[in-house]
């Protein structure tokens, strides 16, 4: 592989790894995140 190929591969793997680490950091550090999760209520139809 050429030097340009190595640089592109390192840049892409580094970018994806940095994004993964940032997402994990935000999940771990943000307090009371479960209170702000929005979604549909999962209730049975007979209730």
mmCIF entry with sequence, helices, sheets and N, C-alpha, C, O atoms, coordinates in Angstrom:
data_MODEL
# 
_entry.id   MODEL 
# 
_entity.id                         1 
_entity.type                       polymer 
_entity.pdbx_number_of_molecules   1 
# 
_entity_poly.entity_id                      1 
_entity_poly.type                           'polypeptide(L)' 
_entity_poly.nstd_linkage                   no 
_entity_poly.nstd_monomer                   no 
_entity_poly.pdbx_seq_one_letter_code       
;(UNK)(UNK)(UNK)(UNK)(UNK)(UNK)(UNK)(UNK)(UNK)(UNK)(UNK)(UNK)(UNK)(UNK)(UNK)(UNK)
(UNK)(UNK)(UNK)(UNK)(UNK)(UNK)(UNK)(UNK)(UNK)(UNK)(UNK)(UNK)(UNK)(UNK)(UNK)(UNK)
(UNK)(UNK)(UNK)(UNK)(UNK)(UNK)(UNK)(UNK)(UNK)(UNK)(UNK)(UNK)(UNK)(UNK)(UNK)
;
_entity_poly.pdbx_seq_one_letter_code_can   XXXXXXXXXXXXXXXXXXXXXXXXXXXXXXXXXXXXXXXXXXXXXXX 
_entity_poly.pdbx_strand_id                 A 
# 
loop_
_entity_poly_seq.entity_id 
_entity_poly_seq.num 
_entity_poly_seq.mon_id 
_entity_poly_seq.hetero 
1 1  UNK n 
1 2  UNK n 
1 3  UNK n 
1 4  UNK n 
1 5  UNK n 
1 6  UNK n 
1 7  UNK n 
1 8  UNK n 
1 9  UNK n 
1 10 UNK n 
1 11 UNK n 
1 12 UNK n 
1 13 UNK n 
1 14 UNK n 
1 15 UNK n 
1 16 UNK n 
1 17 UNK n 
1 18 UNK n 
1 19 UNK n 
1 20 UNK n 
1 21 UNK n 
1 22 UNK n 
1 23 UNK n 
1 24 UNK n 
1 25 UNK n 
1 26 UNK n 
1 27 UNK n 
1 28 UNK n 
1 29 UNK n 
1 30 UNK n 
1 31 UNK n 
1 32 UNK n 
1 33 UNK n 
1 34 UNK n 
1 35 UNK n 
1 36 UNK n 
1 37 UNK n 
1 38 UNK n 
1 39 UNK n 
1 40 UNK n 
1 41 UNK n 
1 42 UNK n 
1 43 UNK n 
1 44 UNK n 
1 45 UNK n 
1 46 UNK n 
1 47 UNK n 
# 
_struct_asym.id          A 
_struct_asym.entity_id   1 
# 
loop_
_struct_conf.conf_type_id 
_struct_conf.id 
_struct_conf.pdbx_PDB_helix_id 
_struct_conf.beg_label_comp_id 
_struct_conf.beg_label_asym_id 
_struct_conf.beg_label_seq_id 
_struct_conf.pdbx_beg_PDB_ins_code 
_struct_conf.end_label_comp_id 
_struct_conf.end_label_asym_id 
_struct_conf.end_label_seq_id 
_struct_conf.pdbx_end_PDB_ins_code 
_struct_conf.beg_auth_comp_id 
_struct_conf.beg_auth_asym_id 
_struct_conf.beg_auth_seq_id 
_struct_conf.end_auth_comp_id 
_struct_conf.end_auth_asym_id 
_struct_conf.end_auth_seq_id 
_struct_conf.pdbx_PDB_helix_class 
_struct_conf.details 
_struct_conf.pdbx_PDB_helix_length 
HELX_P HELX_P1 AA1 UNK A 3  ? UNK A 29 ? UNK A 3  UNK A 29 1 ? 27 
HELX_P HELX_P2 AA2 UNK A 33 ? UNK A 36 ? UNK A 33 UNK A 36 5 ? 4  
# 
_struct_conf_type.id          HELX_P 
_struct_conf_type.criteria    ? 
_struct_conf_type.reference   ? 
# 
loop_
_atom_site.group_PDB 
_atom_site.id 
_atom_site.type_symbol 
_atom_site.label_atom_id 
_atom_site.label_alt_id 
_atom_site.label_comp_id 
_atom_site.label_asym_id 
_atom_site.label_entity_id 
_atom_site.label_seq_id 
_atom_site.pdbx_PDB_ins_code 
_atom_site.Cartn_x 
_atom_site.Cartn_y 
_atom_site.Cartn_z 
_atom_site.occupancy 
_atom_site.B_iso_or_equiv 
_atom_site.pdbx_formal_charge 
_atom_site.auth_seq_id 
_atom_site.auth_comp_id 
_atom_site.auth_asym_id 
_atom_site.auth_atom_id 
_atom_site.pdbx_PDB_model_num 
ATOM 1   N N  . UNK A 1 1  ? 0.846   -1.170 0.000  1.00 0.00 ? 1  UNK A N  1 
ATOM 2   C CA . UNK A 1 1  ? 0.000   0.000  0.000  1.00 0.00 ? 1  UNK A CA 1 
ATOM 3   C C  . UNK A 1 1  ? 0.896   1.239  0.000  1.00 0.00 ? 1  UNK A C  1 
ATOM 4   O O  . UNK A 1 1  ? 1.982   1.238  0.579  1.00 0.00 ? 1  UNK A O  1 
ATOM 5   N N  . UNK A 1 2  ? 0.425   2.272  -0.648 1.00 0.00 ? 2  UNK A N  1 
ATOM 6   C CA . UNK A 1 2  ? 1.225   3.494  -0.726 1.00 0.00 ? 2  UNK A CA 1 
ATOM 7   C C  . UNK A 1 2  ? 1.073   4.310  0.553  1.00 0.00 ? 2  UNK A C  1 
ATOM 8   O O  . UNK A 1 2  ? 0.245   4.008  1.411  1.00 0.00 ? 2  UNK A O  1 
ATOM 9   N N  . UNK A 1 3  ? 1.887   5.342  0.655  1.00 0.00 ? 3  UNK A N  1 
ATOM 10  C CA . UNK A 1 3  ? 1.823   6.237  1.816  1.00 0.00 ? 3  UNK A CA 1 
ATOM 11  C C  . UNK A 1 3  ? 0.460   6.924  1.873  1.00 0.00 ? 3  UNK A C  1 
ATOM 12  O O  . UNK A 1 3  ? -0.110  7.080  2.953  1.00 0.00 ? 3  UNK A O  1 
ATOM 13  N N  . UNK A 1 4  ? -0.059  7.332  0.730  1.00 0.00 ? 4  UNK A N  1 
ATOM 14  C CA . UNK A 1 4  ? -1.378  7.985  0.700  1.00 0.00 ? 4  UNK A CA 1 
ATOM 15  C C  . UNK A 1 4  ? -2.459  7.021  1.189  1.00 0.00 ? 4  UNK A C  1 
ATOM 16  O O  . UNK A 1 4  ? -3.366  7.430  1.914  1.00 0.00 ? 4  UNK A O  1 
ATOM 17  N N  . UNK A 1 5  ? -2.374  5.772  0.808  1.00 0.00 ? 5  UNK A N  1 
ATOM 18  C CA . UNK A 1 5  ? -3.335  4.771  1.272  1.00 0.00 ? 5  UNK A CA 1 
ATOM 19  C C  . UNK A 1 5  ? -3.291  4.593  2.776  1.00 0.00 ? 5  UNK A C  1 
ATOM 20  O O  . UNK A 1 5  ? -4.331  4.508  3.430  1.00 0.00 ? 5  UNK A O  1 
ATOM 21  N N  . UNK A 1 6  ? -2.089  4.536  3.323  1.00 0.00 ? 6  UNK A N  1 
ATOM 22  C CA . UNK A 1 6  ? -1.940  4.417  4.770  1.00 0.00 ? 6  UNK A CA 1 
ATOM 23  C C  . UNK A 1 6  ? -2.512  5.637  5.486  1.00 0.00 ? 6  UNK A C  1 
ATOM 24  O O  . UNK A 1 6  ? -3.194  5.499  6.502  1.00 0.00 ? 6  UNK A O  1 
ATOM 25  N N  . UNK A 1 7  ? -2.241  6.817  4.963  1.00 0.00 ? 7  UNK A N  1 
ATOM 26  C CA . UNK A 1 7  ? -2.743  8.037  5.601  1.00 0.00 ? 7  UNK A CA 1 
ATOM 27  C C  . UNK A 1 7  ? -4.270  8.086  5.579  1.00 0.00 ? 7  UNK A C  1 
ATOM 28  O O  . UNK A 1 7  ? -4.896  8.451  6.574  1.00 0.00 ? 7  UNK A O  1 
ATOM 29  N N  . UNK A 1 8  ? -4.863  7.724  4.455  1.00 0.00 ? 8  UNK A N  1 
ATOM 30  C CA . UNK A 1 8  ? -6.327  7.725  4.359  1.00 0.00 ? 8  UNK A CA 1 
ATOM 31  C C  . UNK A 1 8  ? -6.916  6.679  5.307  1.00 0.00 ? 8  UNK A C  1 
ATOM 32  O O  . UNK A 1 8  ? -7.920  6.942  5.968  1.00 0.00 ? 8  UNK A O  1 
ATOM 33  N N  . UNK A 1 9  ? -6.298  5.493  5.380  1.00 0.00 ? 9  UNK A N  1 
ATOM 34  C CA . UNK A 1 9  ? -6.804  4.456  6.264  1.00 0.00 ? 9  UNK A CA 1 
ATOM 35  C C  . UNK A 1 9  ? -6.694  4.882  7.729  1.00 0.00 ? 9  UNK A C  1 
ATOM 36  O O  . UNK A 1 9  ? -7.633  4.699  8.504  1.00 0.00 ? 9  UNK A O  1 
ATOM 37  N N  . UNK A 1 10 ? -5.556  5.446  8.102  1.00 0.00 ? 10 UNK A N  1 
ATOM 38  C CA . UNK A 1 10 ? -5.370  5.897  9.487  1.00 0.00 ? 10 UNK A CA 1 
ATOM 39  C C  . UNK A 1 10 ? -6.342  7.022  9.822  1.00 0.00 ? 10 UNK A C  1 
ATOM 40  O O  . UNK A 1 10 ? -6.901  7.046  10.918 1.00 0.00 ? 10 UNK A O  1 
ATOM 41  N N  . UNK A 1 11 ? -6.550  7.945  8.901  1.00 0.00 ? 11 UNK A N  1 
ATOM 42  C CA . UNK A 1 11 ? -7.486  9.045  9.128  1.00 0.00 ? 11 UNK A CA 1 
ATOM 43  C C  . UNK A 1 11 ? -8.907  8.523  9.291  1.00 0.00 ? 11 UNK A C  1 
ATOM 44  O O  . UNK A 1 11 ? -9.621  8.957  10.195 1.00 0.00 ? 11 UNK A O  1 
ATOM 45  N N  . UNK A 1 12 ? -9.330  7.602  8.432  1.00 0.00 ? 12 UNK A N  1 
ATOM 46  C CA . UNK A 1 12 ? -10.699 7.094  8.536  1.00 0.00 ? 12 UNK A CA 1 
ATOM 47  C C  . UNK A 1 12 ? -10.911 6.260  9.792  1.00 0.00 ? 12 UNK A C  1 
ATOM 48  O O  . UNK A 1 12 ? -11.923 6.425  10.473 1.00 0.00 ? 12 UNK A O  1 
ATOM 49  N N  . UNK A 1 13 ? -9.988  5.379  10.108 1.00 0.00 ? 13 UNK A N  1 
ATOM 50  C CA . UNK A 1 13 ? -10.129 4.571  11.318 1.00 0.00 ? 13 UNK A CA 1 
ATOM 51  C C  . UNK A 1 13 ? -10.062 5.459  12.558 1.00 0.00 ? 13 UNK A C  1 
ATOM 52  O O  . UNK A 1 13 ? -10.802 5.240  13.517 1.00 0.00 ? 13 UNK A O  1 
ATOM 53  N N  . UNK A 1 14 ? -9.194  6.443  12.545 1.00 0.00 ? 14 UNK A N  1 
ATOM 54  C CA . UNK A 1 14 ? -9.093  7.371  13.670 1.00 0.00 ? 14 UNK A CA 1 
ATOM 55  C C  . UNK A 1 14 ? -10.350 8.199  13.857 1.00 0.00 ? 14 UNK A C  1 
ATOM 56  O O  . UNK A 1 14 ? -10.765 8.447  14.989 1.00 0.00 ? 14 UNK A O  1 
ATOM 57  N N  . UNK A 1 15 ? -10.963 8.631  12.758 1.00 0.00 ? 15 UNK A N  1 
ATOM 58  C CA . UNK A 1 15 ? -12.184 9.428  12.844 1.00 0.00 ? 15 UNK A CA 1 
ATOM 59  C C  . UNK A 1 15 ? -13.331 8.602  13.412 1.00 0.00 ? 15 UNK A C  1 
ATOM 60  O O  . UNK A 1 15 ? -14.060 9.073  14.285 1.00 0.00 ? 15 UNK A O  1 
ATOM 61  N N  . UNK A 1 16 ? -13.498 7.387  12.928 1.00 0.00 ? 16 UNK A N  1 
ATOM 62  C CA . UNK A 1 16 ? -14.576 6.522  13.426 1.00 0.00 ? 16 UNK A CA 1 
ATOM 63  C C  . UNK A 1 16 ? -14.331 6.158  14.890 1.00 0.00 ? 16 UNK A C  1 
ATOM 64  O O  . UNK A 1 16 ? -15.270 6.117  15.684 1.00 0.00 ? 16 UNK A O  1 
ATOM 65  N N  . UNK A 1 17 ? -13.089 5.898  15.246 1.00 0.00 ? 17 UNK A N  1 
ATOM 66  C CA . UNK A 1 17 ? -12.774 5.575  16.640 1.00 0.00 ? 17 UNK A CA 1 
ATOM 67  C C  . UNK A 1 17 ? -13.034 6.770  17.552 1.00 0.00 ? 17 UNK A C  1 
ATOM 68  O O  . UNK A 1 17 ? -13.560 6.603  18.652 1.00 0.00 ? 17 UNK A O  1 
ATOM 69  N N  . UNK A 1 18 ? -12.674 7.965  17.110 1.00 0.00 ? 18 UNK A N  1 
ATOM 70  C CA . UNK A 1 18 ? -12.923 9.167  17.902 1.00 0.00 ? 18 UNK A CA 1 
ATOM 71  C C  . UNK A 1 18 ? -14.420 9.397  18.073 1.00 0.00 ? 18 UNK A C  1 
ATOM 72  O O  . UNK A 1 18 ? -14.865 9.768  19.159 1.00 0.00 ? 18 UNK A O  1 
ATOM 73  N N  . UNK A 1 19 ? -15.197 9.185  17.024 1.00 0.00 ? 19 UNK A N  1 
ATOM 74  C CA . UNK A 1 19 ? -16.647 9.343  17.124 1.00 0.00 ? 19 UNK A CA 1 
ATOM 75  C C  . UNK A 1 19 ? -17.230 8.329  18.109 1.00 0.00 ? 19 UNK A C  1 
ATOM 76  O O  . UNK A 1 19 ? -18.090 8.681  18.916 1.00 0.00 ? 19 UNK A O  1 
ATOM 77  N N  . UNK A 1 20 ? -16.783 7.096  18.054 1.00 0.00 ? 20 UNK A N  1 
ATOM 78  C CA . UNK A 1 20 ? -17.252 6.074  18.987 1.00 0.00 ? 20 UNK A CA 1 
ATOM 79  C C  . UNK A 1 20 ? -16.925 6.467  20.422 1.00 0.00 ? 20 UNK A C  1 
ATOM 80  O O  . UNK A 1 20 ? -17.788 6.386  21.296 1.00 0.00 ? 20 UNK A O  1 
ATOM 81  N N  . UNK A 1 21 ? -15.699 6.890  20.674 1.00 0.00 ? 21 UNK A N  1 
ATOM 82  C CA . UNK A 1 21 ? -15.307 7.281  22.024 1.00 0.00 ? 21 UNK A CA 1 
ATOM 83  C C  . UNK A 1 21 ? -16.101 8.474  22.518 1.00 0.00 ? 21 UNK A C  1 
ATOM 84  O O  . UNK A 1 21 ? -16.474 8.521  23.690 1.00 0.00 ? 21 UNK A O  1 
ATOM 85  N N  . UNK A 1 22 ? -16.373 9.451  21.637 1.00 0.00 ? 22 UNK A N  1 
ATOM 86  C CA . UNK A 1 22 ? -17.161 10.618 22.019 1.00 0.00 ? 22 UNK A CA 1 
ATOM 87  C C  . UNK A 1 22 ? -18.586 10.211 22.388 1.00 0.00 ? 22 UNK A C  1 
ATOM 88  O O  . UNK A 1 22 ? -19.138 10.710 23.369 1.00 0.00 ? 22 UNK A O  1 
ATOM 89  N N  . UNK A 1 23 ? -19.182 9.312  21.614 1.00 0.00 ? 23 UNK A N  1 
ATOM 90  C CA . UNK A 1 23 ? -20.541 8.852  21.902 1.00 0.00 ? 23 UNK A CA 1 
ATOM 91  C C  . UNK A 1 23 ? -20.593 8.101  23.231 1.00 0.00 ? 23 UNK A C  1 
ATOM 92  O O  . UNK A 1 23 ? -21.506 8.316  24.028 1.00 0.00 ? 23 UNK A O  1 
ATOM 93  N N  . UNK A 1 24 ? -19.633 7.233  23.471 1.00 0.00 ? 24 UNK A N  1 
ATOM 94  C CA . UNK A 1 24 ? -19.590 6.501  24.740 1.00 0.00 ? 24 UNK A CA 1 
ATOM 95  C C  . UNK A 1 24 ? -19.389 7.473  25.898 1.00 0.00 ? 24 UNK A C  1 
ATOM 96  O O  . UNK A 1 24 ? -20.017 7.321  26.945 1.00 0.00 ? 24 UNK A O  1 
ATOM 97  N N  . UNK A 1 25 ? -18.529 8.462  25.726 1.00 0.00 ? 25 UNK A N  1 
ATOM 98  C CA . UNK A 1 25 ? -18.292 9.468  26.761 1.00 0.00 ? 25 UNK A CA 1 
ATOM 99  C C  . UNK A 1 25 ? -19.577 10.226 27.081 1.00 0.00 ? 25 UNK A C  1 
ATOM 100 O O  . UNK A 1 25 ? -19.901 10.428 28.252 1.00 0.00 ? 25 UNK A O  1 
ATOM 101 N N  . UNK A 1 26 ? -20.316 10.651 26.045 1.00 0.00 ? 26 UNK A N  1 
ATOM 102 C CA . UNK A 1 26 ? -21.547 11.394 26.262 1.00 0.00 ? 26 UNK A CA 1 
ATOM 103 C C  . UNK A 1 26 ? -22.579 10.548 26.990 1.00 0.00 ? 26 UNK A C  1 
ATOM 104 O O  . UNK A 1 26 ? -23.321 11.068 27.823 1.00 0.00 ? 26 UNK A O  1 
ATOM 105 N N  . UNK A 1 27 ? -22.639 9.253  26.693 1.00 0.00 ? 27 UNK A N  1 
ATOM 106 C CA . UNK A 1 27 ? -23.598 8.367  27.361 1.00 0.00 ? 27 UNK A CA 1 
ATOM 107 C C  . UNK A 1 27 ? -23.226 8.199  28.835 1.00 0.00 ? 27 UNK A C  1 
ATOM 108 O O  . UNK A 1 27 ? -24.102 8.201  29.700 1.00 0.00 ? 27 UNK A O  1 
ATOM 109 N N  . UNK A 1 28 ? -21.952 8.057  29.116 1.00 0.00 ? 28 UNK A N  1 
ATOM 110 C CA . UNK A 1 28 ? -21.513 7.805  30.488 1.00 0.00 ? 28 UNK A CA 1 
ATOM 111 C C  . UNK A 1 28 ? -21.602 9.063  31.341 1.00 0.00 ? 28 UNK A C  1 
ATOM 112 O O  . UNK A 1 28 ? -21.967 8.982  32.514 1.00 0.00 ? 28 UNK A O  1 
ATOM 113 N N  . UNK A 1 29 ? -21.278 10.218 30.784 1.00 0.00 ? 29 UNK A N  1 
ATOM 114 C CA . UNK A 1 29 ? -21.150 11.434 31.578 1.00 0.00 ? 29 UNK A CA 1 
ATOM 115 C C  . UNK A 1 29 ? -22.476 12.160 31.790 1.00 0.00 ? 29 UNK A C  1 
ATOM 116 O O  . UNK A 1 29 ? -22.670 12.780 32.836 1.00 0.00 ? 29 UNK A O  1 
ATOM 117 N N  . UNK A 1 30 ? -23.393 12.101 30.825 1.00 0.00 ? 30 UNK A N  1 
ATOM 118 C CA . UNK A 1 30 ? -24.628 12.867 30.920 1.00 0.00 ? 30 UNK A CA 1 
ATOM 119 C C  . UNK A 1 30 ? -25.497 12.327 32.056 1.00 0.00 ? 30 UNK A C  1 
ATOM 120 O O  . UNK A 1 30 ? -25.890 11.160 32.035 1.00 0.00 ? 30 UNK A O  1 
ATOM 121 N N  . UNK A 1 31 ? -25.804 13.180 33.060 1.00 0.00 ? 31 UNK A N  1 
ATOM 122 C CA . UNK A 1 31 ? -26.601 12.707 34.193 1.00 0.00 ? 31 UNK A CA 1 
ATOM 123 C C  . UNK A 1 31 ? -28.094 12.655 33.844 1.00 0.00 ? 31 UNK A C  1 
ATOM 124 O O  . UNK A 1 31 ? -28.578 13.445 33.034 1.00 0.00 ? 31 UNK A O  1 
ATOM 125 N N  . UNK A 1 32 ? -28.801 11.732 34.454 1.00 0.00 ? 32 UNK A N  1 
ATOM 126 C CA . UNK A 1 32 ? -30.253 11.599 34.316 1.00 0.00 ? 32 UNK A CA 1 
ATOM 127 C C  . UNK A 1 32 ? -30.706 11.534 32.870 1.00 0.00 ? 32 UNK A C  1 
ATOM 128 O O  . UNK A 1 32 ? -31.722 12.130 32.513 1.00 0.00 ? 32 UNK A O  1 
ATOM 129 N N  . UNK A 1 33 ? -29.980 10.830 32.046 1.00 0.00 ? 33 UNK A N  1 
ATOM 130 C CA . UNK A 1 33 ? -30.327 10.742 30.625 1.00 0.00 ? 33 UNK A CA 1 
ATOM 131 C C  . UNK A 1 33 ? -31.624 9.968  30.425 1.00 0.00 ? 33 UNK A C  1 
ATOM 132 O O  . UNK A 1 33 ? -32.353 10.238 29.471 1.00 0.00 ? 33 UNK A O  1 
ATOM 133 N N  . UNK A 1 34 ? -31.928 9.020  31.295 1.00 0.00 ? 34 UNK A N  1 
ATOM 134 C CA . UNK A 1 34 ? -33.137 8.221  31.115 1.00 0.00 ? 34 UNK A CA 1 
ATOM 135 C C  . UNK A 1 34 ? -34.393 9.062  31.265 1.00 0.00 ? 34 UNK A C  1 
ATOM 136 O O  . UNK A 1 34 ? -35.434 8.699  30.718 1.00 0.00 ? 34 UNK A O  1 
ATOM 137 N N  . UNK A 1 35 ? -34.331 10.168 31.987 1.00 0.00 ? 35 UNK A N  1 
ATOM 138 C CA . UNK A 1 35 ? -35.501 11.025 32.139 1.00 0.00 ? 35 UNK A CA 1 
ATOM 139 C C  . UNK A 1 35 ? -35.795 11.817 30.873 1.00 0.00 ? 35 UNK A C  1 
ATOM 140 O O  . UNK A 1 35 ? -36.914 12.298 30.695 1.00 0.00 ? 35 UNK A O  1 
ATOM 141 N N  . UNK A 1 36 ? -34.822 11.959 30.003 1.00 0.00 ? 36 UNK A N  1 
ATOM 142 C CA . UNK A 1 36 ? -35.017 12.747 28.791 1.00 0.00 ? 36 UNK A CA 1 
ATOM 143 C C  . UNK A 1 36 ? -35.223 11.906 27.540 1.00 0.00 ? 36 UNK A C  1 
ATOM 144 O O  . UNK A 1 36 ? -35.313 12.445 26.437 1.00 0.00 ? 36 UNK A O  1 
ATOM 145 N N  . UNK A 1 37 ? -35.299 10.611 27.703 1.00 0.00 ? 37 UNK A N  1 
ATOM 146 C CA . UNK A 1 37 ? -35.515 9.747  26.540 1.00 0.00 ? 37 UNK A CA 1 
ATOM 147 C C  . UNK A 1 37 ? -36.982 9.830  26.139 1.00 0.00 ? 37 UNK A C  1 
ATOM 148 O O  . UNK A 1 37 ? -37.873 9.627  26.964 1.00 0.00 ? 37 UNK A O  1 
ATOM 149 N N  . UNK A 1 38 ? -37.223 10.127 24.877 1.00 0.00 ? 38 UNK A N  1 
ATOM 150 C CA . UNK A 1 38 ? -38.588 10.228 24.371 1.00 0.00 ? 38 UNK A CA 1 
ATOM 151 C C  . UNK A 1 38 ? -38.874 9.026  23.491 1.00 0.00 ? 38 UNK A C  1 
ATOM 152 O O  . UNK A 1 38 ? -38.000 8.542  22.772 1.00 0.00 ? 38 UNK A O  1 
ATOM 153 N N  . UNK A 1 39 ? -40.082 8.563  23.557 1.00 0.00 ? 39 UNK A N  1 
ATOM 154 C CA . UNK A 1 39 ? -40.454 7.419  22.735 1.00 0.00 ? 39 UNK A CA 1 
ATOM 155 C C  . UNK A 1 39 ? -41.910 7.078  22.956 1.00 0.00 ? 39 UNK A C  1 
ATOM 156 O O  . UNK A 1 39 ? -42.652 7.836  23.581 1.00 0.00 ? 39 UNK A O  1 
ATOM 157 N N  . UNK A 1 40 ? -42.296 5.976  22.456 1.00 0.00 ? 40 UNK A N  1 
ATOM 158 C CA . UNK A 1 40 ? -43.668 5.529  22.585 1.00 0.00 ? 40 UNK A CA 1 
ATOM 159 C C  . UNK A 1 40 ? -43.827 4.719  23.861 1.00 0.00 ? 40 UNK A C  1 
ATOM 160 O O  . UNK A 1 40 ? -42.934 3.965  24.248 1.00 0.00 ? 40 UNK A O  1 
ATOM 161 N N  . UNK A 1 41 ? -44.950 4.880  24.499 1.00 0.00 ? 41 UNK A N  1 
ATOM 162 C CA . UNK A 1 41 ? -45.245 4.078  25.676 1.00 0.00 ? 41 UNK A CA 1 
ATOM 163 C C  . UNK A 1 41 ? -45.561 2.654  25.237 1.00 0.00 ? 41 UNK A C  1 
ATOM 164 O O  . UNK A 1 41 ? -46.301 2.450  24.274 1.00 0.00 ? 41 UNK A O  1 
ATOM 165 N N  . UNK A 1 42 ? -45.021 1.699  25.915 1.00 0.00 ? 42 UNK A N  1 
ATOM 166 C CA . UNK A 1 42 ? -45.250 0.302  25.585 1.00 0.00 ? 42 UNK A CA 1 
ATOM 167 C C  . UNK A 1 42 ? -46.264 -0.268 26.579 1.00 0.00 ? 42 UNK A C  1 
ATOM 168 O O  . UNK A 1 42 ? -45.894 -0.973 27.518 1.00 0.00 ? 42 UNK A O  1 
ATOM 169 N N  . UNK A 1 43 ? -47.551 0.044  26.363 1.00 0.00 ? 43 UNK A N  1 
ATOM 170 C CA . UNK A 1 43 ? -48.591 -0.468 27.238 1.00 0.00 ? 43 UNK A CA 1 
ATOM 171 C C  . UNK A 1 43 ? -49.401 -1.511 26.474 1.00 0.00 ? 43 UNK A C  1 
ATOM 172 O O  . UNK A 1 43 ? -49.629 -1.365 25.273 1.00 0.00 ? 43 UNK A O  1 
ATOM 173 N N  . UNK A 1 44 ? -49.831 -2.554 27.163 1.00 0.00 ? 44 UNK A N  1 
ATOM 174 C CA . UNK A 1 44 ? -50.687 -3.527 26.497 1.00 0.00 ? 44 UNK A CA 1 
ATOM 175 C C  . UNK A 1 44 ? -52.062 -2.905 26.178 1.00 0.00 ? 44 UNK A C  1 
ATOM 176 O O  . UNK A 1 44 ? -52.497 -2.000 26.891 1.00 0.00 ? 44 UNK A O  1 
ATOM 177 N N  . UNK A 1 45 ? -52.733 -3.361 25.151 1.00 0.00 ? 45 UNK A N  1 
ATOM 178 C CA . UNK A 1 45 ? -53.988 -2.739 24.735 1.00 0.00 ? 45 UNK A CA 1 
ATOM 179 C C  . UNK A 1 45 ? -55.143 -2.920 25.717 1.00 0.00 ? 45 UNK A C  1 
ATOM 180 O O  . UNK A 1 45 ? -56.126 -2.182 25.647 1.00 0.00 ? 45 UNK A O  1 
ATOM 181 N N  . UNK A 1 46 ? -55.047 -3.880 26.623 1.00 0.00 ? 46 UNK A N  1 
ATOM 182 C CA . UNK A 1 46 ? -56.157 -4.101 27.556 1.00 0.00 ? 46 UNK A CA 1 
ATOM 183 C C  . UNK A 1 46 ? -56.049 -3.293 28.845 1.00 0.00 ? 46 UNK A C  1 
ATOM 184 O O  . UNK A 1 46 ? -56.857 -3.487 29.754 1.00 0.00 ? 46 UNK A O  1 
ATOM 185 N N  . UNK A 1 47 ? -55.098 -2.417 28.947 1.00 0.00 ? 47 UNK A N  1 
ATOM 186 C CA . UNK A 1 47 ? -54.917 -1.616 30.175 1.00 0.00 ? 47 UNK A CA 1 
ATOM 187 C C  . UNK A 1 47 ? -55.618 -0.291 30.023 1.00 0.00 ? 47 UNK A C  1 
ATOM 188 O O  . UNK A 1 47 ? -55.590 0.531  30.939 1.00 0.00 ? 47 UNK A O  1 
# 
